[in-house]
């Protein structure tokens, strides 16, 4: 995304046609019921199917007019009463001003800014993912009704956070395919669900960036020309599952293809990936859009085609429906005239776009008279929406270390030193793809609302170079305070779109600041890391001078209030890390461009993510502490599970390592795992029960993988039962070397925390 600035302005071939077809005033909305001519068109007839309406509209267009519907900045067509429409809006963690389709004004000066998805994912709370989506879409519709937002939002980002240095990892739900899938389905459903049983959309979501996209700009390697060399096994096991779930289970209205190549082919020009997989295998009910200017990129940067007409032809024929940018508006007519592309190919693409607009009500007349028409500025930044932003941050914040200093008692603290370059962060808290928030509560403000504080930044910015280090004032503040809270980490100058990290250490002299303050402090020291990606903070983890460590991601507009809620014990932390925290040596030894997930012992390659990584960790995926203790015990789970294969199957007479994870034998092949969870401590709290499975060692299977997660809230001494339904072919399968899903036969170990249970899967 965000490449529009690089596009070269050009005279669009069809501009004259669009401008001269009518001199009437551009309509405000399509299918105006007060205009008898317009409202009589078949595409305005709401009693017809979306497909029939789209066909009617298509039949009224010339080729020159059709290509205007291939690009994000859709021009007006006054002769048919159709206004201009901007497809590009963003809603990664709230309605955003990134993208020309949305803006703020005195009418709606801001929208609720939730935590970056990496922190929301740390809540491991699928219902929260959906609830946030519902609120964001309500605010989006409210802004649309007053002309401030579109209806098509190119969110969420569901790429796998494969490498800890990736600048955009903050936008994602983390490194696990199942967690990313659950996030995608929850958030998309929240955004899109219009209620009822029909195909209508509240707003249209978009799962991006398809596929194997997770290198932006690392040591001169840029996403625009990067070729991700990915095995079929890794593609189907790691990179594709979130997109598959988004399309099949989330019924997403759009998928965005990425800038990079995959195994030599630009994703937006790969017919197998687009028409074959997304539309063919997964049956996408919607449109496929390019990342911004990526069609231009594959021609001008990747030199994939000899001329621009070939680029237009190959992308549309591969299955692309909409071009973010103006490349297809410029070159598609020439491609058809040259015989490289048929007009029917263009028809197919824009029909997919039209149908989505039909489902959104774009062709249903005055939006104020439609479902959601009563929404307006009063429905944006409501007190309940802002409280949800605070609750989301509370649920995501991860407690990584606590020697007993937390929770703090506000009554017993007379002075608190609040130190660090992120201690009074505001804009930093909302990350990227942000919108103007309703308001900010910085860490300093949140803590200061509870106790008297003394603030010292320690460094003038997160880069914390020698010139910006202010050690003396920081150590003096810590030396005279009852407790010290250090807020360090990153911001968009360290990690962002188009900027990957090269080191896993805290930036600049932040480690020296932390150590100096900890050594000088009179009371307990609480270290808070605000960042999207992980850091090697081993020195702090092992330091007796640092009593507690928390990771708060980029916690959104209410981040400071949520942090205070955690530190003072008003909320019991329950977040769990959605990514592995690697030692700094990982960045020294492993190239970011090596896409292999699985380890290679012959070369010392350690693999990636908790599923495959064989090296040491600073903190592991799923780590996270509470102020209370939760005990798990097994209530029920089978010890043997038989797979009933067809009579005469070769696996009855030969030794098989696995069987196909599809077919009649998979039907109703499931079992329940029931666990008793007891709050054995003295404080109420929410707890995430995370169920993993370690499969037999076949097909280079992961060491363990996530089967499911459930959230439970328990009072002190209270117990509850959590049940997981395990679908054997879906949940216990692994992907073989050719990309096929197989059910591994033999011993599978299920584990929750320290509790383990082994079951034997046999024929």
Secondary structure by P-SEA (a helix, b strand, c coil): cccccccccccccaaaaaaccccccccccccccccccccccccccccccaaaaaaaaaaaccaaaaaaaccccccccccccccccccbbbccccccccccccccccccccccccccaaaaaaaccaaaaaaaaaaaaaaaaaaaaaccccccccccccccccccccccccccccccaaaaaaaaaaaaaaacccccccccccbbbbbccccccccccccccccccccccccaaaaaccccaaaaaaaccccccbbbbccccccccccccccccccccccccccccbbbbcccaaaaaaaccccccccaaaaaaaaaaacccccccccccccaaaaaaaccccaaaaaaaaaaaaaaaaaaccccccccccccccccccccccaaaaaaaaaaaaacccccccccccccccccccbbbbbcccccccccccccccccccccccaaaaaaaccccccccccccccccccccccaaaaaaaaaccbbbbbbbbccccccccbbbcccccccaaaaaaaaaaaacccbbbbbbbcccccccccccccccccbbbbbcccccaaaaaaaaaaacccccbbbbccccccccccccccccccccccccccccccccccccccccccccccccccbbbbbbbcccccbbbbbcccccccccccccccccccccccccbbbbbbbbbccccccccccbbbbbbcccccccccccccbbbbbbbcccbbbbbbbbbccccccccccccccccccccbbbbbcccbbbbbbbcc
